[in-house]
């Protein structure tokens, strides 16, 4: 969260980001894996329980997913 400031899209303060295989981006928090993109969403839990929202706006994961994909060399 410290790195992203107000743009941090999660309702929790920290987690671990990783990429698997051909582009599955996963966020791990409190010992549970969440799928951030379509490739990961099929195999991992929905990100909704840890997603931050403020009123009518929902924070986006684009920059987080992009960072994860760089680890997959996409």
C-alpha positions in Angstrom: 0.0 0.0 0.0 2.8 2.4 0.8 4.0 2.1 -2.8 0.6 2.9 -4.4 -0.8 5.3 -2.0 -4.4 6.3 -2.7 -4.4 4.1 -5.8 -4.0 0.9 -3.8 -7.0 -1.2 -4.9 -7.2 -3.5 -2.0 -9.1 -3.3 1.3 -6.1 -4.8 3.1 -2.7 -3.1 3.6 -0.4 -5.7 2.0 -0.1 -8.9 0.0 2.1 -10.7 -2.3 1.9 -10.6 -6.1 3.0 -13.3 -8.5 2.6 -14.6 -12.0 2.2 -18.2 -13.0 2.4 -19.9 -16.3 1.3 -18.0 -19.4 -0.1 -14.9 -17.6 -2.1 -15.8 -14.5 -1.6 -12.9 -12.0 -2.3 -13.9 -8.4 -2.5 -11.8 -5.3 -1.9 -13.6 -2.0 -3.2 -12.1 1.2 -3.8 -13.6 4.7 -2.8 -17.0 3.3 -5.3 -17.1 0.5 -4.7 -16.8 -3.3 -6.9 -14.5 -5.4 -7.0 -14.3 -9.2 -6.5 -10.8 -10.5 -7.0 -11.4 -14.2 -9.0 -13.8 -16.4 -6.2 -16.3 -16.6 -6.0 -16.6 -12.8 -9.7 -16.2 -12.2 -10.5 -19.7 -13.4 -8.2 -21.3 -10.8 -8.2 -19.0 -7.9 -10.8 -17.3 -5.6 -12.5 -14.0 -6.7 -10.7 -10.8 -5.7 -14.0 -9.2 -4.6 -13.6 -10.0 -0.8 -10.4 -7.9 -0.6 -11.2 -5.3 -3.3 -11.4 -1.7 -2.1 -14.4 0.4 -3.0 -15.3 4.0 -2.0 -18.9 5.0 -2.5 -19.8 4.3 -6.1 -16.2 4.0 -7.4 -14.4 0.7 -7.5 -10.6 0.8 -7.6 -9.0 -0.8 -10.6 -6.2 -3.4 -10.8 -4.7 -2.4 -14.1 -1.3 -1.3 -12.8 -1.1 -4.2 -10.4 -1.9 -6.7 -13.2 0.7 -5.0 -15.5 3.3 -5.4 -12.9 2.5 -9.1 -12.4 2.6 -9.7 -16.1 6.1 -8.3 -16.3 7.2 -11.2 -14.1 5.7 -13.6 -16.7 7.7 -11.7 -19.3 4.5 -10.6 -21.1 
